[in-house]
Amino acid sequence: MVEVGMAAEATPDHILTSEYASLLVMEFGRNPVVNDEAAFDIYPSPPHAEPETLPLRPPVVTIMGHVDHGKTTLLDTLRSSSVAKGEAGGITQHIGAFSVTVGPTKNTVTFLDTPGHAAFSAMRARGATVTDIIVLVVAADDGVMPQTREVIELIKKEGDKIGVVVAINKIDKPGVDVEKASNALAAEGLQLETIGGDIPVVPVSGLTGKGLDELVETISAVAELQDLRAEHDGKVHGYVIESKVQKGLGPIATVLVLRGTLVPGIHLISGQSHAKVRVLQSPSGASVKSTTPGNAVVVSGWKELPSAGDEVLSGPEDDIKKALANRIRKAEIESSMVDLEAINEQRKQDRESRELEEKGLDPAAQGGQEGQRQLKVIVKGDVSGSVEAVVGALSGLGNDKVAVKVVASGVGDVTESDIMRAQAVNGMVVGFSVKIPRPIEAIAAQNQVPLYSATIIYRLLDDIRERLVALLPVTI
Ligand code: GDP
């Protein structure tokens, strides 16, 4: 932690580092601009002058819809069919994205299978539009439900930039009425082809596989109208879809390539991590020679674990190293700024508690906006995609009286230091799809740190909501 007070050590003939100078500037409420060689970073290449001359690329598709309407089943069936056709007998791993090729045209479609909405919003929040087409899945036997409406709202907002296909699912069930389901969607304002609009509707069964070839072909037809093209030469530009540490390979990341060609040996930067690409692997673990735009691949060779949603860029080794040093320095300055804010906030709270105590009142509120109690949470998850999803979902909970504050998050099992950290802030630990070793459970119990393990996000949210309600101040 850097306190600005340290800058007072500078004598008149003392040269301030850019960090201290920046802190001083920030103390006066201004934004520092550090203009030296270290301010170097690498950026995506400018748009191509003649985009219509570039090769076509596969569309990137996100499947969305209400819980239990069959998104996971649909993706599982598509994923296994993609491997069955490509490599006989291959077992697919979940890597966050996979490609399917169908029909006489042999067009390829790439599906993202990170937790749908969360992955999409994490990248949208960073201003990245990696999804070309949304497939809205609606179970024919259940119809329009709350999360269906959320997706419809999103489509209405983004519809001009993003292609849309509706999949009416579970048509294998007896007595289901596809027309009724599609009329209900039209009544919500979706411009379906059936009523003269441009959104195609495909009846499918994720369970039996019926209609899935038609679904992929329809997606391909929508993509053709979008005329998605990207250059294969030049710098690589893409996004991290998922990342984790794998035994024998170290940190690995699934990278969705949007421009350029990813090959072993090139240098990449993503957030504050960099890589000399060691091996490229398909979802079935087969090694791949190169990956072109519109496709995803598992990349090993990272020095640190990159984060899901972060941009990936290639460049000469020296440029990547300079950019990395610069990003790390910038992050240090930013965290000093956060430290300063935290110190000021703590001082304010201490002052307020003293005032309340002097008046004989209970200073129980723990941070946050005035009078708001916070449930402080440390989140650990199996892959960065699920950590992002849980952090995103938890951060939205609460109101002006009580709210969740995620104080730390990361990929990996729950450790003793997570428990200690939670104890220090009087908070709790949430592990999502990770192991909680017995000794860690014991340490949590000894230190009275609530420890919650979950594999289903909505159950987790229900439980946390209950804890928030319990935190609500009692009013008589
Ligand atoms: P998600 O929450 O949208 O990912 O839904 P899931 O894929 O987990 O499916 C929820 C339930 O519906 C599971 O019990 C599935 O077996 C079932 N299901 C999914 N797709 C179909 C389908 O096409 N037909 C039938 N009959 N059941 C399905």
Boltz pocket constraint, residues with backbone or C-beta under 6 A from the ligand:
constraints:
  - pocket:
      binder: B
      contacts: [[A, 65], [A, 66], [A, 67], [A, 68], [A, 69], [A, 70], [A, 71], [A, 72], [A, 73], [A, 74], [A, 169], [A, 170], [A, 171], [A, 172], [A, 173], [A, 204], [A, 205], [A, 206], [A, 207], [A, 208]]
      max_distance: 6.0
